[in-house]
Amino acid sequence: MKSKLYYGWVNLIIAALAMVGTLPGRTQGLGLVTEPLLRDLHLDRVNYATINLIATLIGALFCLPVGRLVDRFGARIVLTFTALALGVTVLAMSGMSALVAMCIAITLTRGLGQSALSVVSLALVGKWFSRRLNSAMGIYSLLVGVGFITAFPITGQAILHSGWRVAWSYIGWFLIFGLTPLCWLFVRNRPEEAELILEEDDWSGMTLTQAMHSPAFWTFALSSAMFGLIYSGIALFNESILLERGFDAAVYHSVLVISTMVGLAANFGGGWLAGKWPIQRVMGIGMAVLALSLVMLPLVRTFPHVVVYGIAMGSAGGVVTVVFFSVWGQLFGRPHLGRIQGFAQMMTVFASAIGPLLLAQTLKQTGSYNLIFNGLAMLVTLLAVACWYVPLPQRSKSFVLAGLQ
């Protein structure tokens, strides 16, 4: 019996909600509470960036085991317990004041949120879609973007009016009593559980080891990691970066809204374009625009310059993000997707840990961020060229499911 509504779309919606739930473990989320945290912990930016680096590196190690758990036990139970554990951690963090306890909590939010919950969310979508994977990931990215656009101002207002601890406690309760029950009640691991029949298949996909022998794996993984490095550093210190150029916090918030809105459109556009063009060309375009935005940033002098920079960064982020979401299942199949996506996610998390420290040290040593932006622009340009020309792995036959979207 074939369901009229393909159940993958239900999973996609919950997966997008779960990705939004990673906010307290992501650099953007921590960026909302960076200033009050620095005051509470009596830390300077370099020390805080170092703590963030260590927490993120340790948290990145959560990616590999959770990917294996998804492949073995399915996304439902892993997603449910990860959401619950993250909620408990965030709630506990809201009441902590000791430096050591706070460092442990930040590490766990990184590991459970940025790493584990992200891997399960992405793998859930990747395991349900094949022919329309790029379109599905474009819609998924759009929903995630709308979710973050909603969550950022709500959290920001809660922080301004009630303090970061109250805001964090609200997020913890939402994860425990909102997201966790939804995951358990509505997520399905495989299309068979929604009465969709698996048709004949003669290709079991690639293992992680096989994928790692492909030049495409490393090209996409390194490009995504480089984007993570850049975006995390800018996201954590964006207010400081714009302040260096004479802009106040109001401009910072405006740029955040502009880049996020443009990123939403780029998510959908990138998913559509990936269905028409070779996916490596789409990634090449995204990386080229990212390089352009890095070149522009040191030249920003007026508000229109800031707007153009925000548009460029949002466009690049939207395209690179949707390619990162969809490329692993598209190129390497679904049976080992959790492991493959987990390893790729671990690389991006490692890189995102390094980004803020690079920016903080550059500012400390040179008095400006410009040197690091120019250097990163050169590396991103090289990766854009590599993406454009990298050959893709060949696969004999893709997974096909009755009613598969």
C-alpha positions in Angstrom: 0.0 0.0 0.0 1.3 3.4 -1.0 0.7 6.4 1.2 -0.9 9.4 -0.6 1.3 11.8 1.3 5.0 10.8 1.1 6.0 10.5 4.8 9.4 11.8 4.0 8.0 15.3 4.1 6.8 14.8 7.7 10.3 13.6 8.7 11.8 16.6 6.8 9.7 19.1 8.9 10.7 17.5 12.2 14.4 17.3 11.0 14.3 21.0 10.2 12.8 21.8 13.7 15.6 19.7 15.2 18.2 21.6 13.4 16.8 24.9 14.7 16.9 23.3 18.2 20.7 23.1 17.8 20.8 26.9 18.4 22.4 26.9 21.9 25.2 24.7 20.6 25.9 26.7 17.5 28.3 29.6 17.1 25.4 31.9 16.1 23.5 31.0 19.3 26.6 31.4 21.5 27.2 34.7 19.7 23.9 36.0 21.1 25.3 35.5 24.6 29.0 36.1 24.1 29.0 39.6 25.7 27.1 38.6 28.9 29.1 35.4 29.2 32.3 37.3 29.0 31.1 39.5 31.8 29.8 36.6 33.9 33.0 34.6 33.5 35.4 37.6 33.7 37.2 36.5 30.5 38.8 38.3 27.6 38.1 37.4 24.0 41.2 35.3 23.4 40.6 33.2 26.5 36.9 32.8 25.6 37.8 31.8 22.0 40.3 29.3 23.4 37.5 27.7 25.6 35.3 27.7 22.6 38.0 26.0 20.6 38.5 23.2 23.1 34.8 22.7 23.6 34.1 22.6 19.9 37.0 20.2 19.2 35.8 17.8 21.9 32.2 18.3 20.7 33.2 17.4 17.2 34.0 13.9 18.4 30.3 13.2 18.9 29.8 13.2 15.1 31.3 9.8 14.3 29.5 7.7 17.0 26.2 9.3 16.4 26.5 8.7 12.7 27.1 5.0 13.3 24.2 4.9 15.7 21.9 6.3 13.1 23.0 3.7 10.5 22.5 0.9 13.0 19.4 1.9 15.1 17.7 4.5 12.9 17.1 8.2 13.4 14.0 8.0 15.6 15.6 6.8 18.8 18.9 8.7 18.3 17.1 11.9 17.5 14.8 11.6 20.5 17.5 11.0 23.1 19.8 13.5 21.6 17.1 16.2 21.8 16.4 15.2 25.4 20.0 15.3 26.4 20.6 18.7 24.8 17.6 20.1 26.5 18.7 18.9 30.0 22.2 20.3 29.3 20.9 23.7 28.2 18.6 23.9 31.2 21.4 23.0 33.6 23.7 25.5 31.9 21.2 28.3 32.6 21.8 27.9 36.3 25.6 27.5 36.4 28.0 30.1 37.5 31.3 28.3 38.1 33.8 28.5 35.3 34.6 24.8 35.1 30.9 23.8 35.1 30.2 26.4 32.4 33.0 25.0 30.2 31.7 21.5 30.5 28.2 22.7 29.7 29.4 24.6 26.6 31.3 21.5 25.5 28.2 19.3 25.8 26.0 21.8 24.0 28.6 21.8 21.2 28.7 18.0 21.1 25.0 17.3 21.5 23.8 20.3 19.4 26.2 21.4 16.8 27.5 17.9 16.2 25.1 15.1 17.2 21.7 16.7 16.6 22.9 18.2 13.3 24.1 14.8 12.0 20.9 13.0 12.9 18.7 15.8 11.4 20.6 15.8 8.1 20.8 12.0 7.9 17.1 11.7 8.5 16.3 13.7 5.3 19.1 12.1 3.3 17.8 8.6 4.1 14.2 9.4 2.8 14.9 11.2 -0.4 16.7 10.2 -3.6 15.5 11.6 -6.9 14.4 14.9 -5.5 17.1 15.1 -2.8 18.4 18.5 -3.9 14.9 20.0 -4.0 14.1 18.4 -0.6 17.3 19.8 0.9 16.5 23.2 -0.6 13.1 23.1 1.2 14.7 21.8 4.4 17.3 24.6 4.3 14.5 27.1 3.8 12.6 25.8 6.8 15.7 25.8 8.9 16.4 29.4 7.8 12.9 30.5 8.7 13.2 28.7 12.0 16.5 30.5 12.8 15.1 33.8 11.7 12.2 33.3 14.1 14.4 31.9 16.9 17.2 34.6 16.8 15.0 37.7 17.5 12.9 35.8 20.1 16.0 34.7 21.9 17.7 38.1 21.5 14.6 39.9 23.0 14.5 37.4 25.9 18.2 38.0 26.6 17.7 41.8 26.6 14.6 41.7 28.8 15.3 38.8 31.1 18.9 37.9 30.8 20.7 35.1 29.0 20.0 32.6 31.7 16.2 32.9 31.5 16.4 32.7 27.7 18.5 29.6 27.9 16.1 28.0 30.3 13.2 28.6 27.8 15.2 26.8 25.1 15.9 23.9 27.5 12.2 23.4 28.3 11.3 23.6 24.6 13.8 20.9 23.7 12.6 18.6 26.6 8.8 19.0 26.3 8.5 20.2 22.7 11.0 18.6 20.4 11.6 15.3 22.2 8.0 14.1 22.1 7.6 15.1 18.5 10.7 13.1 17.5 9.4 10.0 19.3 5.8 10.2 18.1 6.3 11.1 14.4 9.8 10.3 13.1 10.1 7.0 11.1 13.4 5.5 10.4 12.7 4.0 7.0 10.2 4.3 4.2 9.0 0.7 4.9 7.7 1.9 8.3 5.4 4.3 6.4 4.2 1.4 4.2 6.4 2.3 1.2 7.9 -0.7 -0.6 11.6 -1.0 -1.3 12.0 -1.9 -5.0 14.8 -3.9 -6.5 18.3 -2.4 -5.9 21.7 -3.6 -7.0 23.8 -0.9 -5.4 24.5 -0.8 -1.6 26.1 2.6 -1.7 29.7 3.5 -0.6 31.2 2.9 2.8 33.0 5.7 4.6 36.3 4.2 3.5 35.3 4.0 -0.1 33.9 7.6 0.0 37.2 8.8 1.4 39.1 7.4 -1.6 37.1 9.8 -3.8 38.6 13.3 -4.6 35.1 14.6 -4.6 34.6 13.7 -0.9 37.7 15.7 0.2 36.9 18.6 -2.1 33.4 19.0 -0.8 34.4 18.3 2.8 37.3 20.8 2.8 35.2 23.4 1.1 32.4 23.0 3.7 34.9 23.0 6.5 36.5 26.2 5.2 33.0 27.9 5.1 32.4 26.7 8.6 35.7 28.2 9.8 34.9 31.5 8.2 31.3 31.7 9.2 31.9 30.7 12.8 34.6 33.3 13.3 32.5 36.1 11.7 29.4 35.0 13.5 31.0 35.0 16.9 32.7 38.4 16.5 30.5 40.1 13.9 29.6 42.9 16.2 33.3 43.6 16.9 34.2 43.3 13.2 31.6 46.0 12.2 32.6 48.1 15.2 36.1 48.3 13.9 34.6 49.8 10.7 32.6 52.4 12.7 29.2 50.7 12.9 27.2 50.1 16.0 25.2 47.1 17.2 22.0 48.2 15.3 23.9 47.9 12.0 25.1 44.4 13.1 21.6 43.3 13.7 20.5 44.7 10.4 23.2 42.8 8.5 22.3 39.6 10.3 18.7 40.0 9.1 19.8 40.9 5.5 22.3 38.0 5.2 19.8 35.5 6.7 17.0 36.6 4.4 19.2 36.4 1.3 20.5 33.0 2.6 17.0 31.7 2.6 16.5 32.6 -1.0 19.9 31.1 -1.8 19.0 27.9 0.0 16.0 27.4 -2.3 17.8 28.7 -5.4 20.8 26.5 -4.7 18.6 23.4 -4.3 16.9 24.2 -7.6 20.2 24.9 -9.4 21.7 21.7 -8.1 18.9 19.8 -9.8 19.8 21.5 -13.1 23.6 21.8 -12.9 26.4 19.4 -11.8 26.5 19.8 -8.1 30.3 20.5 -8.1 29.7 23.6 -10.3 27.1 24.8 -7.8 29.5 24.5 -5.0 32.2 26.2 -7.0 29.9 29.2 -7.5 29.1 29.3 -3.8 32.8 29.3 -2.9 33.6 32.0 -5.5 30.9 34.3 -4.0 32.3 33.6 -0.5 35.8 34.6 -1.7 34.3 37.8 -3.1 32.6 38.6 0.2 35.9 38.2 2.1 37.7 40.5 -0.3 34.9 43.1 0.2 34.8 43.0 4.0 38.0 45.0 4.6 36.8 47.6 2.1 33.5 48.3 3.9 33.1 52.0 4.8 29.4 52.9 4.4 26.1 51.3 5.2 25.5 50.4 1.5 28.8 48.6 1.6 27.6 46.6 4.6 24.4 45.7 2.8 26.3 44.5 -0.3 28.6 42.4 2.0 25.7 41.0 3.8 24.0 40.0 0.5 27.2 38.3 -0.8 27.8 36.4 2.5 24.2 35.3 2.7 24.2 34.1 -0.9 27.4 32.1 -0.4 26.2 30.6 2.8 22.8 29.6 1.3 24.4 27.8 -1.6 27.2 26.1 0.3 24.8 25.0 3.0 22.3 23.3 0.7 25.1 21.6 -1.2 26.6 20.3 2.1 23.2 19.0 3.1 22.5 17.1 -0.1 25.8 16.1 -1.6 26.7 13.1 0.6 23.5 11.1 -0.1 23.6 12.1 -3.7 27.1 10.9 -4.4 27.6 8.1 -1.9 24.2 6.6 -1.3 22.0 6.1 1.9 23.1 2.8 3.6 26.2 4.4 5.2 25.0 8.0 5.1 25.2 8.5 8.9 28.9 7.6 9.0 29.8 9.6 5.9 27.8 12.6 6.9 29.1 12.3 10.5 32.7 12.4 9.3 32.0 15.4 7.1 30.2 17.2 9.9 33.1 16.5 12.2 35.4 18.3 9.8 33.2 21.3 9.7 32.9 21.4 13.4 36.7 21.2 13.9 37.1 24.1 11.4 34.4 26.1 13.1 36.3 25.7 16.4 39.5 27.2 14.8 37.8 30.2 13.1 37.0 32.4 16.1 40.5 31.8 17.6 42.1 32.8 14.3 40.1 36.0 14.2 40.8 36.8 17.8 44.5 36.2 17.5 44.7 38.2 14.3 43.0 41.2 16.0 45.3 40.9 19.0 48.5 40.6 17.0 47.8 43.2 14.3 45.0 45.4 15.7 42.8 44.5 12.7 40.9 41.6 11.2 41.9 42.5 7.6 45.0 40.2 7.3 43.0 37.0 8.1 40.2 38.0 5.7 42.6 38.5 2.8 44.4 35.3 3.5 41.2 33.2 3.7 40.0 34.8 0.4 42.9 33.3 -1.4 42.3 29.8 0.1 38.6 29.9 -0.7 39.4 30.9 -4.3 41.6 27.8 -4.7 38.8 25.6 -3.3 36.3 27.2 -5.7 38.4 26.2 -8.7 38.9 22.7 -7.2 35.1 22.3 -6.8 34.4 23.4 -10.4 36.7 20.7 -11.9 36.6 17.8 -9.4 35.3 14.5 -11.0 32.3 12.9 -9.3 32.3 9.2 -8.3 30.3 6.8 -10.5 27.5 4.7 -9.1 25.9 1.8 -10.8 22.3 2.3 -9.7 20.6 4.6 -7.2 18.2 3.6 -4.5 14.6 3.7 -5.8 11.5 3.5 -3.5 7.9 3.2 -4.5 6.5 6.7 -4.1 10.0 8.1 -3.4 10.1 11.8 -3.9 
